[in-house]
Amino acid sequence: MMATQVPTSRRRPLPRDRRGVAALEMALLAPVLLLLVTATVDVVRYVSITLTLNRTAANVSDIATQFDKLRAGMTVVKGNEVGVLFLAATEVAQPLDLMAGGQVIITSVANMGQGSRVMWQERAGTGSAISHYGAAGGAATLPPGFTQQPGDNAIFTELFYRFTPYLLSGPWLGNAGTSTTLYASAVYQPRLGTLTTLETGP
């Protein structure tokens, strides 16, 4: 006696249990999504901070060159102490804590007939950044394309700021955070003469 075979078209597929598949897929995709979101936040922060630093450097140099003279001293009493420039940098850079997270260097460079030299240099903030334009009293290193004729004077403002990406500092990556130093600079020429010295005394 032969067994009766059920036609293929009448066979019912075994039901598949797909419970938990969505959760498994989400578990696999979550780290990738987290990395993408974190990386996007880092890029936005990087661009925002860079724009802020460039704007701050330009504003500080611009403000400096509107004085006919600058006085030595970080405490602002008469309003034209060089310290007012660092106060301006702090205000313009907000919400960045510029002084706690970096350094501001303001440099006067002039050509007094013997080539460009650093006439004076003042700094504020944390860290030990080295100016790209040289040290006070020494020969100046001018940026490409920038030249000074005898009698020319310029005020350079440099900003250094430590940027730590979330992507490299999250606790889920073992707190192995590393920071990079962002840099911005600007140069303006004095409008009311030269600012080759810092005044002292009353």
VOGU-3710 file (C-alpha; in Angstrom, 3 decimals, decimal comma):
1> mmatqvptsr> 0,000/0,000/0,000  1,518/3,354/-1,036  1,515/6,441/1,202  -0,432/9,359/-0,061  1,712/12,449/-0,638  0,310/15,862/0,043  0,682/18,114/-2,980  3,387/20,741/-2,612  0,948/23,554/-3,192  -1,033/22,476/-0,154
11> rrplprdrrg> 1,897/22,327/2,279  1,791/24,948/5,006  5,113/26,628/5,924  6,196/26,256/9,465  5,581/29,458/11,430  8,742/31,462/12,139  9,260/33,108/15,486  10,702/36,587/14,754  10,389/37,827/18,290  13,626/39,507/19,409
21> vaalemalla> 14,964/40,119/15,887  14,289/43,863/16,080  15,994/44,057/19,452  19,011/42,188/18,087  19,233/44,471/15,061  19,017/47,537/17,296  21,736/46,172/19,553  23,995/45,747/16,528  23,239/49,190/15,101  23,318/51,159/18,360
31> pvllllvtat> 27,136/51,502/18,601  27,340/52,683/14,996  24,537/55,196/15,501  26,139/56,417/18,715  29,472/56,952/16,956  27,798/58,861/14,127  25,857/61,119/16,490  28,911/61,777/18,663  31,114/62,459/15,646  28,531/64,899/14,293
41> vdvvryvsit> 28,445/66,756/17,610  32,260/66,915/17,615  32,358/68,365/14,098  29,769/71,007/14,981  31,685/71,940/18,152  34,969/72,091/16,230  33,564/74,416/13,562  31,783/76,598/16,125  34,878/76,991/18,315  37,098/77,717/15,306
51> ltlnrtaanv> 34,753/80,463/14,102  34,600/81,935/17,610  38,393/81,987/17,915  38,831/83,675/14,539  36,199/86,288/15,367  37,784/86,936/18,769  41,293/87,341/17,355  40,062/89,808/14,735  38,090/91,832/17,302  40,973/92,071/19,764
61> sdiatqfdkl> 43,457/93,239/17,116  40,899/95,718/15,830  40,291/97,126/19,325  44,027/97,388/20,038  44,700/99,431/16,923  42,082/102,011/17,884  44,227/103,235/20,811  46,792/105,977/20,328  48,793/104,389/23,140  48,595/101,340/25,377
71> ragmtvvkgn> 49,755/101,153/28,966  51,507/98,244/30,619  49,451/96,398/33,207  46,702/93,824/33,422  44,550/95,808/35,860  42,336/98,174/33,919  42,292/101,551/35,660  42,402/104,237/32,986  40,942/102,035/30,276  43,918/101,864/27,931
81> evgvlflaat> 45,991/99,293/29,805  46,889/96,296/27,676  44,791/94,247/30,094  41,646/95,679/28,503  42,440/93,664/25,389  42,402/90,424/27,354  39,096/91,418/28,936  37,743/92,010/25,445  38,964/88,592/24,334  37,206/86,967/27,280
91> evaqpldlma> 33,929/88,706/26,494  33,951/88,137/22,741  34,854/84,458/23,090  31,924/83,599/25,369  30,614/81,004/26,040  34,166/79,640/25,678  36,235/79,969/28,831  39,185/81,270/26,884  41,520/81,976/29,782  40,938/78,645/31,511
101> ggqviitsva> 41,063/76,599/28,321  43,799/78,336/26,414  45,989/81,375/25,976  45,913/84,793/24,329  49,117/86,377/23,032  49,225/89,966/21,770  52,350/91,025/19,897  53,518/94,345/18,497  55,765/93,945/15,452  57,457/96,904/13,780
111> nmgqgsrvmw> 60,102/97,665/11,199  62,215/100,463/12,623  64,625/100,400/9,701  66,416/97,177/10,619  63,800/94,636/9,622  60,707/93,479/11,464  61,187/92,896/15,174  58,942/92,057/18,117  58,629/95,306/20,048  56,602/93,870/22,936
121> qeragtgsai> 54,516/90,851/23,721  51,876/90,265/26,394  50,013/87,059/27,226  47,245/85,794/29,463  45,591/82,454/30,109  46,838/78,981/30,910  49,517/76,930/29,221  52,863/77,733/27,692  52,041/78,426/24,066  54,811/79,796/21,863
131> shygaaggaa> 53,982/82,693/19,581  54,297/82,021/15,873  55,743/85,503/15,415  58,750/85,377/17,724  59,671/86,560/21,198  59,905/90,078/22,599  63,100/91,819/21,553  63,898/89,349/18,799  63,424/89,203/15,056  59,831/88,691/13,982
141> tlppgftqqp> 58,617/85,801/11,850  56,006/87,292/9,566  53,230/85,222/7,984  53,531/84,400/4,264  52,667/87,357/2,059  52,877/89,900/4,902  55,637/92,495/4,582  56,572/95,608/6,523  58,199/98,718/5,159  60,378/100,847/7,441
151> gdnaiftelf> 58,082/102,650/9,862  55,299/100,062/9,651  53,770/98,649/12,832  51,226/95,863/13,310  49,406/94,236/16,210  49,088/90,453/16,067  46,609/88,578/18,229  46,991/84,821/18,661  44,572/82,466/20,380  45,349/78,939/21,508
161> yrftpyllsg> 42,483/76,781/22,785  42,463/73,151/23,923  39,682/71,189/22,242  38,756/67,732/23,534  36,347/65,774/21,313  33,600/63,804/23,018  34,328/60,955/20,617  37,712/60,356/22,202  36,826/61,152/25,783  33,616/59,267/26,442
171> pwlgnagtst> 33,630/56,819/29,354  32,554/54,067/26,974  35,962/54,413/25,316  37,876/54,042/28,557  38,301/57,781/29,289  41,176/57,855/26,845  40,488/61,501/26,027  43,034/63,425/23,999  42,918/67,115/23,193  44,158/69,137/20,283
181> tlyasavyqp> 45,112/72,811/20,299  43,099/75,038/17,985  44,810/78,185/16,750  43,588/81,483/15,368  45,351/84,740/14,619  44,646/88,194/13,223  46,686/91,266/12,397  45,715/94,941/12,194  47,775/98,076/11,747  47,445/100,936/14,266
191> rlgtlttlet> 45,282/103,794/13,011  46,557/106,628/15,208  50,319/106,286/14,908  52,346/103,381/16,226  52,038/101,082/19,216  55,677/100,107/19,446  55,959/100,618/23,221  53,796/100,092/26,268  53,521/103,265/28,332  54,383/103,110/32,025
201> gp> 53,530/105,405/34,875  50,576/107,803/35,192
//
